[in-house]
Amino acid sequence: MPGMAQGHALRDAAKLPPPSADIDCDIVIIGSGAAGLAAAWRLAKEGRRDFIVVEGPEPDGNAAGASMAGQACPTGAHYLPLPSMESRHVREMLQDVGVIVGDAYGRQPEFDERVLVHTPQERLLRAGKWYEDLLPDEVDAPAQRAEHQRFARTIEQLKSAVGSDGRRAFAIPVALSSQDAQWRMLDKLSFRDWLTREGYRSAALHWYANYACRDDYGAGYERISAYAGLHYFASRAGEARNAEPGAVLTWPDGLQSLVRALRARIGFAAGSRLDDRTAPRRMSGFAASVQLKGKGVEALIVQQEGGASRTLRIRARHAICAMPLHVAAHVVNDMPGFGFDAATHLPQSAPWMIANFLMRRFPEERAKSPLAWDNVIYAGKGLGYVVATHQLIRVARPEYTVFSAYDALSERSPQEMRRWLETATPTELLGRAAGDLSMAYEHLWPCVERVDITLRGHGMASPTPGYLSNKGLLALREVDGPLQFAHSDLSGYSVFEEAAWWGEVAARRLL
Ligand SMILES: Cc1cc2nc3c(=O)[nH]c(=O)nc-3n(C[C@H](O)[C@H](O)[C@H](O)COP(=O)(O)OP(=O)(O)OC[C@H]3O[C@@H](n4cnc5c(N)ncnc54)[C@H](O)[C@@H]3O)c2cc1C
């Protein structure tokens, strides 16, 4: 469980050893997830060199990946939709790392073929049969079919809907969406209630909407804002010159490849010469305290090695706090002074389980249905599994593959599910992790060589009704001065584009 030991150590911050060294720098970025690295990338791109990234308990955060028997696989985020017109910051990044070829800002940029997900992109197992789409075209049930078509039409309209302020109703990043009350009022009810209000009865459509919320927001649609539920579908309007609408970008190890490419572009200094102020530096360790001091910021960083720990003091002119807010609430001095009261403003955070199954061979498919990149089970407790070697399979089937099974533990409250994670035995975790795969394959286990399970107790913020007007998040977005905040939590939900947006905003303020 990345970060759990360090998180609990923060509760004993008073017991920390006194600082053994002082480090001075212009900017310190605290946290190395997509937000922290996006800030570092922008600073480096604009010629800044004198900054340090404190990596925290998990370098790359939710964009981390792993390797099993030499096969890269994700342990968190695994795909990126085609970037929207508003996601200029992501387009620029993708161009910088070679994923967008040529002009990045047109309606249909050209993407590197190797990262555009190959067909079949997805399939759904329902009543023992695989279907090509997650929302099957119900040919035998005309009433349901009509509802699905009505839903699809509504989403198409919402994709181009514009508010009275001239902005798209549902944009990514969400901060660039229209402020028009016509759309914002959808934040008052749950997505389930919206579907019911609009007369949608189809069980398959309700399953699909619920699945989408669990998949992107870590919670069922009865707990997710209708605005967010619609935003999931309507904001993804990115197009590509060389791919179908709805295509996504993926890598064997998910977004780890993307953040690794960003790191290379940042150009971190090799070795650990933290006093070399002529190159971007990164350091291990986690912040135990961050406070405004004089005209700048002072951060105490704890490094642990072999049971011993030491504390370093960083003194910076500016800091970008790129940690999750539930951590910042413990670490940053006087959060209420920034307008954020943890007791009322912390977004609900969803626990996740990612289980990587190292497969020594490919299991036999029902009715020879071709394995897709994303494979979803209609009645499954989990969210299905993605195939790490999908982009390679066209060439020749590799010897090994990894199936990554995703599960947002959302059937009970996040607190209850976190308690379950803390007390579950390895056998219980494995049983849950294998649930969907066992439904897909009759003879799963002879193909499995090893299973690695990653638990993310506070995986992501869930956009519950009212999240758009969360005063604490709105206040932190505006904090400008020696200390800035940058994390996907500021959006109230968690995707790469949002994390990168807040990194971009914070870095731009310093430039
Ligand atoms: C299971 C899962 C799957 C996901 N899949 C996708 C996907 O496919 N596509 C997508 O776009 N998004 C996905 N997401 C959302 C993902 O969270 C975002 O894409 C993005 O990676 C979040 O980046 P971040 O920087 O906001 O936060 P995080 O990834 O949470 O990074 C936080 C950083 O803060 C550091 N930190 C923590 N405590 C401290 C401390 N005390 N001191 C210093 N540093 C600290 C951590 O080490 C980490 O580096 C997924 C999330 C989860 C949980």
Ligand as a Chemical Component Dictionary entry (heavy atoms), coordinates in Angstrom:
data_LIG
# 
_chem_comp.id                   LIG 
_chem_comp.type                 NON-POLYMER 
_chem_comp.pdbx_formal_charge   0 
_chem_comp.three_letter_code    LIG 
# 
loop_
_chem_comp_atom.comp_id 
_chem_comp_atom.atom_id 
_chem_comp_atom.alt_atom_id 
_chem_comp_atom.type_symbol 
_chem_comp_atom.charge 
_chem_comp_atom.model_Cartn_x 
_chem_comp_atom.model_Cartn_y 
_chem_comp_atom.model_Cartn_z 
_chem_comp_atom.pdbx_ordinal 
LIG C1  C1  C 0 -6.367 2.939  -9.680  1  
LIG C2  C2  C 0 -6.365 4.236  -10.402 2  
LIG C3  C3  C 0 -6.467 4.260  -11.782 3  
LIG C4  C4  C 0 -6.446 5.463  -12.460 4  
LIG N1  N1  N 0 -6.526 5.440  -13.811 5  
LIG C5  C5  C 0 -6.438 6.592  -14.496 6  
LIG C6  C6  C 0 -6.384 6.574  -15.923 7  
LIG O1  O1  O 0 -6.399 5.512  -16.542 8  
LIG N2  N2  N 0 -6.289 7.765  -16.570 9  
LIG C7  C7  C 0 -6.244 8.954  -15.896 10 
LIG O2  O2  O 0 -6.157 10.012 -16.533 11 
LIG N3  N3  N 0 -6.281 8.982  -14.549 12 
LIG C8  C8  C 0 -6.363 7.848  -13.846 13 
LIG N4  N4  N 0 -6.338 7.877  -12.484 14 
LIG C9  C9  C 0 -6.283 9.175  -11.813 15 
LIG C10 C10 C 0 -4.860 9.607  -11.409 16 
LIG O3  O3  O 0 -4.962 9.799  -10.040 17 
LIG C11 C11 C 0 -4.427 10.862 -12.134 18 
LIG O4  O4  O 0 -4.316 10.587 -13.515 19 
LIG C12 C12 C 0 -3.078 11.448 -11.725 20 
LIG O5  O5  O 0 -2.087 10.473 -11.887 21 
LIG C13 C13 C 0 -3.063 12.054 -10.339 22 
LIG O6  O6  O 0 -1.884 12.796 -10.170 23 
LIG P1  P1  P 0 -1.665 13.787 -8.940  24 
LIG O7  O7  O 0 -0.330 14.411 -9.106  25 
LIG O8  O8  O 0 -2.816 14.679 -8.814  26 
LIG O9  O9  O 0 -1.685 12.897 -7.646  27 
LIG P2  P2  P 0 -0.958 11.602 -7.119  28 
LIG O10 O10 O 0 -0.765 10.645 -8.196  29 
LIG O11 O11 O 0 -1.772 11.248 -5.933  30 
LIG O12 O12 O 0 0.479  12.085 -6.649  31 
LIG C14 C14 C 0 0.723  12.568 -5.349  32 
LIG C15 C15 C 0 2.211  12.670 -5.103  33 
LIG O13 O13 O 0 2.364  13.216 -3.784  34 
LIG C16 C16 C 0 3.391  12.515 -3.134  35 
LIG N5  N5  N 0 3.225  12.650 -1.680  36 
LIG C17 C17 C 0 2.302  12.102 -0.866  37 
LIG N6  N6  N 0 2.556  12.425 0.420   38 
LIG C18 C18 C 0 3.666  13.206 0.404   39 
LIG C19 C19 C 0 4.438  13.837 1.410   40 
LIG N7  N7  N 0 4.121  13.786 2.720   41 
LIG N8  N8  N 0 5.531  14.542 1.032   42 
LIG C20 C20 C 0 5.886  14.648 -0.273  43 
LIG N9  N9  N 0 5.184  14.064 -1.278  44 
LIG C21 C21 C 0 4.091  13.348 -0.933  45 
LIG C22 C22 C 0 3.289  11.085 -3.634  46 
LIG O14 O14 O 0 4.519  10.404 -3.465  47 
LIG C23 C23 C 0 2.955  11.326 -5.111  48 
LIG O15 O15 O 0 4.147  11.442 -5.836  49 
LIG C24 C24 C 0 -6.353 6.687  -11.755 50 
LIG C25 C25 C 0 -6.277 6.659  -10.365 51 
LIG C26 C26 C 0 -6.282 5.461  -9.693  52 
LIG C27 C27 C 0 -6.214 5.450  -8.195  53 
# 
loop_
_chem_comp_bond.comp_id 
_chem_comp_bond.atom_id_1 
_chem_comp_bond.atom_id_2 
_chem_comp_bond.value_order 
_chem_comp_bond.pdbx_ordinal 
LIG C1  C2  SING 1  
LIG C2  C3  SING 2  
LIG C2  C26 DOUB 3  
LIG C3  C4  DOUB 4  
LIG C4  N1  SING 5  
LIG C4  C24 SING 6  
LIG N1  C5  DOUB 7  
LIG C5  C6  SING 8  
LIG C5  C8  SING 9  
LIG C6  O1  DOUB 10 
LIG C6  N2  SING 11 
LIG N2  C7  SING 12 
LIG C7  O2  DOUB 13 
LIG C7  N3  SING 14 
LIG N3  C8  DOUB 15 
LIG C8  N4  SING 16 
LIG N4  C9  SING 17 
LIG N4  C24 SING 18 
LIG C9  C10 SING 19 
LIG C10 O3  SING 20 
LIG C10 C11 SING 21 
LIG C11 O4  SING 22 
LIG C11 C12 SING 23 
LIG C12 O5  SING 24 
LIG C12 C13 SING 25 
LIG C13 O6  SING 26 
LIG O6  P1  SING 27 
LIG P1  O7  DOUB 28 
LIG P1  O8  SING 29 
LIG P1  O9  SING 30 
LIG O9  P2  SING 31 
LIG P2  O10 DOUB 32 
LIG P2  O11 SING 33 
LIG P2  O12 SING 34 
LIG O12 C14 SING 35 
LIG C14 C15 SING 36 
LIG C15 O13 SING 37 
LIG C15 C23 SING 38 
LIG O13 C16 SING 39 
LIG C16 N5  SING 40 
LIG C16 C22 SING 41 
LIG N5  C17 SING 42 
LIG N5  C21 SING 43 
LIG C17 N6  DOUB 44 
LIG N6  C18 SING 45 
LIG C18 C19 SING 46 
LIG C18 C21 DOUB 47 
LIG C19 N7  SING 48 
LIG C19 N8  DOUB 49 
LIG N8  C20 SING 50 
LIG C20 N9  DOUB 51 
LIG N9  C21 SING 52 
LIG C22 O14 SING 53 
LIG C22 C23 SING 54 
LIG C23 O15 SING 55 
LIG C24 C25 DOUB 56 
LIG C25 C26 SING 57 
LIG C26 C27 SING 58 
# 
